Amino acid sequence: MLLLLAACAGLLLWLAKRMDNFSENLTLNLGTDIVGVVITVFVIGPLIARAQEGRVREHPRLDYEWFSAQVHGSISNVKVLDTFSNLFGPQYAERFFRGVKEATGHGARVQILLLDPDSPAVIRRSLELGQQDSVVRLGILSNIRILEHFARRLDDVSRPLMEVRLCSTSPGGTLYRWDDRCLVSFLTIGRLSGEGVQLEVAVRSPLGTFLEQRFDELWQQGKLVEQFIHMPVTLVDAADGRREFSCRFVSVEGVLYVPGYDLVSYLARHPPDQLSAFSEALGVPGAHQLIVVDDESDLHELLRQHFADKYGALETTFFELRPPTVLATE
C-alpha cells in the first residue's frame, strides 16, 4: 500500500512539472503538509492517546477466553492478581497457557500472584464469600498444582519468563494485564470477583496505576510458589555425614511434616532416631528430630488429607520435624 501511494505521488508530481510556477507551488504545498504532520504527530496524537488512556470500557464479567486471546498477542507484560482464578481451571487453562507460550516466545514477562492458601487472609475472604475456609483454600491449591504442571512443560527460554508468587495479604482487587491494557475489579461480597463487572482501562490511567502499585507491593512481599511446594531439608548422621533433600511438606497447627516417600532410600540405611534435620524454612533454628507419625492416629489421617489437597497425591508415612527441646531455666 505504501509503495502504491508513493508511486501515485511521484506520477502526480511528474505531470505537474508542466505547470507554471511549479517549484513555488511545490514548496508551498510541501510546507503546508509538513506543518500538518507536525500538528498531527505532536499535538493531536498525544491528545487522542490521553483520551484513550482515560477511557473506561465495562465488561459484564471476566471473559477468560477473551483475556487469553489478548495474552496470546502480548509482547511485554502479562500480570494476574487474584485470590484464585478460574483462568487456571480445567475449562480455560490450556488456552491461557498457549497464550503464555506465545507471549514468552516474544519476550513478554508473565507474573502471577495468588493468595497464600495458609494465610489468615483466606479465612477473611471465605467469610466475604459466605463459604467454608476449605473452598477458597482448595481453589488456590488447585491453581498452584495446574500452574506447576504447566511450568514444567515450558522450554528453557520461556521458563525463566514466567513466575508465580503467593501473598499473605488480601489484594483488595484483581488485575488482569496484557501489555498496556488491563481488566480491574474489586473483591466483592457474596460472589467471586470474576462474576462481577470488569473495567478495562489503560495501565497508565489512575485506576490502572493504583492496582499496578498494589501488585508491585504484594509481589515484593510475596514468596515464590516453589517455597510453598518444596522445603530444603538437610539430614545429618553423626557417623555418616550429611545429605540434602528437597521435600514436599504439610503444616498442621504450625508443626511441619514431611512424607516418608521423599526420604525412603536414605532412611532405609539410616534409622530416623539417629538423624538430625536442619532447614532454614523451620521456624525454630537448630537440630530437629524425625518422629514417625502413628499411621493409626487421627493426626495421620489429617496429614493424608492435607497432603492430598496440596499435591493431589496420597502418602502413607509422615515424619514430624520436632524442634529441639528448650529447657526452662530459673
SEFI-503228 format. One record per residue (C-alpha): residue in three letters; y, z, x. Coordinates in steps of 0.2 Angstrom, whole numbers, m for minus. Layout:
BEGIN
ala;Y;Z;X
...
This chain:
BEGIN
met;0;0;0
leu;12;5;14
leu;8;m12;23
leu;11;m22;7
leu;28;m13;4
ala;33;m17;22
ala;29;m35;20
cys;39;m37;4
ala;54;m28;13
gly;53;m40;28
leu;52;m55;16
leu;67;m50;6
leu;77;m47;22
trp;72;m64;29
leu;78;m73;13
ala;94;m63;13
lys;99;m69;30
arg;107;m84;22
met;119;m74;13
asp;137;m72;18
asn;141;m56;27
phe;123;m52;29
ser;125;m39;44
glu;138;m30;35
asn;129;m29;18
leu;113;m24;28
thr;122;m10;37
leu;130;m3;21
asn;113;m3;11
leu;103;5;25
gly;117;18;27
thr;116;22;9
asp;97;23;9
ile;97;35;24
val;109;47;15
gly;97;46;0
val;82;50;11
val;91;65;19
ile;96;72;2
thr;79;70;m5
val;70;77;11
phe;81;92;15
val;89;96;m2
ile;79;90;m17
gly;62;93;m9
pro;64;111;m5
leu;71;114;m22
ile;56;107;m30
ala;44;117;m18
arg;53;133;m23
ala;52;129;m41
gln;33;126;m39
glu;31;142;m30
gly;39;152;m44
arg;28;143;m57
val;15;153;m66
arg;0;145;m74
glu;m11;155;m86
his;m30;154;m86
pro;m38;162;m101
arg;m52;169;m90
leu;m58;167;m72
asp;m67;150;m71
tyr;m79;152;m57
glu;m84;134;m56
trp;m66;128;m56
phe;m62;140;m42
ser;m77;135;m32
ala;m71;117;m33
gln;m54;122;m26
val;m63;131;m11
his;m73;115;m8
gly;m56;107;m3
ser;m49;121;7
ile;m43;119;25
ser;m35;136;30
asn;m39;151;20
val;m51;157;6
lys;m50;175;1
val;m58;185;m13
leu;m54;203;m18
asp;m63;211;m32
thr;m74;226;m36
phe;m89;215;m38
ser;m89;197;m44
asn;m100;185;m55
leu;m94;172;m42
phe;m108;179;m31
gly;m121;180;m45
pro;m136;168;m48
gln;m126;157;m60
tyr;m111;152;m49
ala;m116;157;m31
glu;m124;141;m25
arg;m109;130;m30
phe;m97;143;m22
phe;m107;143;m6
arg;m107;124;m5
gly;m88;125;m6
val;m88;138;8
lys;m99;127;19
glu;m87;113;17
ala;m71;124;19
thr;m78;132;35
gly;m83;114;41
his;m64;111;40
gly;m60;126;50
ala;m55;137;35
arg;m57;156;37
val;m67;165;22
gln;m63;183;19
ile;m72;193;5
leu;m68;211;1
leu;m78;221;m11
leu;m78;239;m16
asp;m90;251;m6
pro;m104;255;m18
asp;m105;273;m11
ser;m86;276;m13
pro;m79;288;m26
ala;m69;273;m32
val;m85;266;m40
ile;m85;281;m52
arg;m67;279;m57
arg;m70;260;m61
ser;m86;264;m71
leu;m76;276;m82
glu;m62;262;m84
leu;m76;250;m90
gly;m85;263;m100
gln;m101;260;m90
gln;m113;271;m81
asp;m109;273;m62
ser;m125;263;m58
val;m119;247;m67
val;m105;245;m56
arg;m114;250;m40
leu;m129;239;m44
gly;m117;224;m47
ile;m109;227;m29
leu;m126;229;m21
ser;m132;213;m29
asn;m117;204;m22
ile;m120;211;m5
arg;m138;205;m5
ile;m133;187;m10
leu;m119;186;2
glu;m130;192;17
his;m144;180;12
phe;m131;166;12
ala;m123;171;29
arg;m140;170;37
arg;m141;151;31
leu;m124;147;40
asp;m124;137;56
asp;m116;144;72
val;m100;135;68
ser;m97;142;51
arg;m105;159;53
pro;m90;167;63
leu;m78;160;50
met;m85;170;35
glu;m83;189;35
val;m87;202;21
arg;m80;219;21
leu;m81;234;10
cys;m66;245;5
ser;m67;263;m2
thr;m51;262;m12
ser;m49;253;m28
pro;m39;237;m26
gly;m30;239;m42
gly;m30;220;m44
thr;m40;205;m40
leu;m36;190;m29
tyr;m45;173;m28
arg;m36;162;m15
trp;m38;145;m9
asp;m25;139;4
asp;m8;141;m3
arg;m13;145;m21
cys;m22;160;m29
leu;m28;167;m45
val;m22;185;m48
ser;m26;198;m61
phe;m26;217;m63
leu;m41;228;m66
thr;m41;230;m85
ile;m48;245;m96
gly;m64;241;m105
arg;m69;224;m98
leu;m71;215;m82
ser;m56;208;m73
gly;m64;190;m74
glu;m64;191;m93
gly;m45;193;m94
val;m30;181;m91
gln;m29;175;m73
leu;m12;170;m66
glu;m11;155;m55
val;3;157;m43
ala;8;152;m25
val;4;164;m11
arg;22;165;m6
ser;28;170;m24
pro;32;188;m27
leu;16;192;m36
gly;6;182;m23
thr;14;191;m9
phe;11;208;m17
leu;m8;205;m18
glu;m9;197;m1
gln;m1;213;6
arg;m13;224;m4
phe;m28;213;3
asp;m22;214;21
glu;m20;233;19
leu;m38;236;12
trp;m45;223;24
gln;m39;233;39
gln;m46;249;32
gly;m62;241;26
lys;m79;242;35
leu;m90;227;40
val;m104;224;27
glu;m116;225;42
gln;m112;243;44
phe;m117;246;27
ile;m133;236;29
his;m139;242;46
met;m136;258;56
pro;m139;258;75
val;m151;272;80
thr;m157;277;97
leu;m174;287;98
val;m176;297;114
asp;m193;304;121
ala;m191;316;135
ala;m206;309;143
asp;m204;290;140
gly;m185;286;140
arg;m175;279;125
arg;m177;265;113
glu;m163;257;102
phe;m166;251;84
ser;m155;243;70
cys;m162;252;55
arg;m159;250;36
phe;m155;266;28
val;m150;275;12
ser;m140;291;9
val;m143;305;m4
glu;m131;319;m5
gly;m124;315;12
val;m140;315;21
leu;m146;299;29
tyr;m164;292;28
val;m172;278;37
pro;m188;268;32
gly;m204;270;42
tyr;m206;251;42
asp;m192;248;54
leu;m199;261;67
val;m218;260;64
ser;m223;251;80
tyr;m213;264;90
leu;m219;279;80
ala;m237;274;82
arg;m235;278;101
his;m223;292;99
pro;m225;307;87
pro;m209;310;77
asp;m209;328;82
gln;m207;323;100
leu;m192;312;97
ser;m173;315;95
ala;m162;302;86
phe;m144;298;90
ser;m131;287;82
glu;m113;285;81
ala;m115;282;62
leu;m121;300;59
gly;m108;312;53
val;m114;326;65
pro;m115;322;84
gly;m130;327;94
ala;m148;325;93
his;m156;323;76
gln;m174;327;71
leu;m185;315;62
ile;m193;323;47
val;m206;314;37
val;m202;315;18
asp;m216;321;7
asp;m222;305;m2
glu;m227;315;m17
ser;m210;323;m19
asp;m196;319;m31
leu;m185;315;m16
his;m197;302;m10
glu;m196;293;m27
leu;m177;294;m27
leu;m177;286;m10
arg;m188;272;m15
gln;m177;268;m30
his;m161;269;m19
phe;m169;258;m6
ala;m175;245;m19
asp;m157;245;m27
lys;m149;242;m10
tyr;m161;230;m1
gly;m171;223;m15
ala;m187;228;m7
leu;m200;243;m8
glu;m203;256;5
thr;m217;269;6
thr;m212;280;21
phe;m195;288;24
phe;m188;299;38
glu;m174;311;36
leu;m162;312;51
arg;m159;330;51
pro;m144;336;61
pro;m145;350;74
thr;m145;367;68
val;m129;376;71
leu;m132;395;74
ala;m118;406;67
thr;m110;417;80
glu;m102;434;76
